[in-house]
Amino acid sequence: MSEEALLALRSEFPTLTKGVHLISHSLGPVPRAARAHAETFLDEWENDSINAWAKWLPAVRDLADVIARVIGVQPGTIAMLPNVSIVQAVVASCFDFKPGGPFGNRNKIVYDELNFSTVHYVWREQARRGAEVVVVPSADGIRPPIEALLNAIDERTLLVPISHVLFRSSGLYDAKRVIDHAHSKGAMVLLDCYQSAATVPLELEAWGCDMACGGSVKWACGGPGAAYLYVRPDLLPKLQPMNNGWFSHKAPFAFDMGPMEYADDVWRMIGGTMPIPAIYTARAGWETIAKVGVESIRKKSLRQTSLLREFVEKRGFKVNTPSDSSERGGTMCFDFDGAEQVSRALCERRFFHDYRPRCGMRVSPHFFTSDSEIELFLEELDRARAGDPTPKAASPY
Ligand SMILES: Cc1ncc(COP(=O)(O)O)c(C=O)c1O
């Protein structure tokens, strides 16, 4: 899709007239159609009562299949869950970290210190159940420490739960290299694609990825409550989550009180009732991404993040994102004295982005961003930095 066609999609996001959105690494803008889909959910509930489930359950599978297209896996291989923390906990509950069983004597969990905190919290606590948790340090706090990570993966490693794109620097892992190496040692990879899906092209099936997850809040423009878990189909029979629920059962409506009989497909990971309102609101964003195609999003993103980098370097700021396009995702992170305060002023002026400790300002153009918005953002930043309390008089939107 051409950049002109991408900009034409702005009309599908009414919120873009209300501020400059450079914050899709944290919260993607709401599409107009999300409101319509939310209303459809309420209409179905109101008009169809219990019969609405005949639409709601297929809607879960339909959304999962749209996401499957975006991340490069077969339809029917994704389970929808409320958030990534729960995804991690469900996966963790498939292991008992004891010798024997389907995963042999493996009890080692390996990831790096730039992982997203929620993932660390879930896995760190698995030490109470016998996991050996190895957190690989980063040399610079910016690039994924891939060599150290690969060195830490050995014959006792069970799982490598890493972020594909790091939230703090937008540093990008060479996922295929990690997966290949993990497999050579008999370990599995759970790739958190929250910061890469919908902005970096993914071919998870072709890469042989074991498991992957993410959510809808950020680059997918889908709002909270609709996270996903992909499992490579041949791996499924080995995964029997202790965190389960009636929809993980082969026959949920049999209400059988015997031992758990897991569904053959990925729904064995799904647990209880799905977050249906979130499934409805998430759909429009993912459909837009699937229609646009992540290749064109990436091309534009690399151009605009390079532009941003140029502007930022001109001002002498410290850039905390790798410069090489093969090493970064869709965000540009930079810092300077007083950045936190300036960032707060910019957000008040509706130039939406954020500030994170040990990172600085995080700024993310997406497929709908115009070059002039980036220029206006930097002009406003200059004004705020100079202590000018008044936003530019003319509306930038
Ligand atoms: C890489 C990554 N993983 C996970 C999360 C969030 O996890 P959860 O869905 O549990 O809130 C975020 C950000 O919110 C993230 O950037």
The ligand as an SDF file (V2000), in Angstrom:
LIG
                    3D

 16 16  0  0  0  0  0  0  0  0999 V2000
    6.5090   -6.6770   25.4270 C   0  0  0  0  0  0  0  0  0  0  0  0
    5.2940   -6.5350   26.3040 C   0  0  0  0  0  0  0  0  0  0  0  0
    4.7330   -7.6300   26.8470 N   0  0  0  0  0  0  0  0  0  0  0  0
    3.6390   -7.5290   27.6290 C   0  0  0  0  0  0  0  0  0  0  0  0
    3.0660   -6.3180   27.9290 C   0  0  0  0  0  0  0  0  0  0  0  0
    1.8390   -6.2170   28.7660 C   0  0  0  0  0  0  0  0  0  0  0  0
    1.3830   -7.3900   29.3320 O   0  0  0  0  0  0  0  0  0  0  0  0
   -0.1200   -7.5600   29.8220 P   0  0  0  0  0  0  0  0  0  0  0  0
   -0.9420   -7.8760   28.5940 O   0  0  0  0  0  0  0  0  0  0  0  0
   -0.0970   -8.6630   30.7810 O   0  0  0  0  0  0  0  0  0  0  0  0
   -0.5560   -6.2770   30.4450 O   0  0  0  0  0  0  0  0  0  0  0  0
    3.6410   -5.1350   27.3640 C   0  0  0  0  0  0  0  0  0  0  0  0
    3.1320   -3.7920   27.6220 C   0  0  0  0  0  0  0  0  0  0  0  0
    2.1530   -3.4460   28.1880 O   0  0  0  0  0  0  0  0  0  0  0  0
    4.7750   -5.2690   26.5430 C   0  0  0  0  0  0  0  0  0  0  0  0
    5.3410   -4.1830   25.9980 O   0  0  0  0  0  0  0  0  0  0  0  0
  1  2  1  0
  2  3  1  0
  2 15  2  0
  3  4  2  0
  4  5  1  0
  5  6  1  0
  5 12  2  0
  6  7  1  0
  7  8  1  0
  8  9  2  0
  8 10  1  0
  8 11  1  0
 12 13  1  0
 12 15  1  0
 13 14  2  0
 15 16  1  0
M  END
$$$$
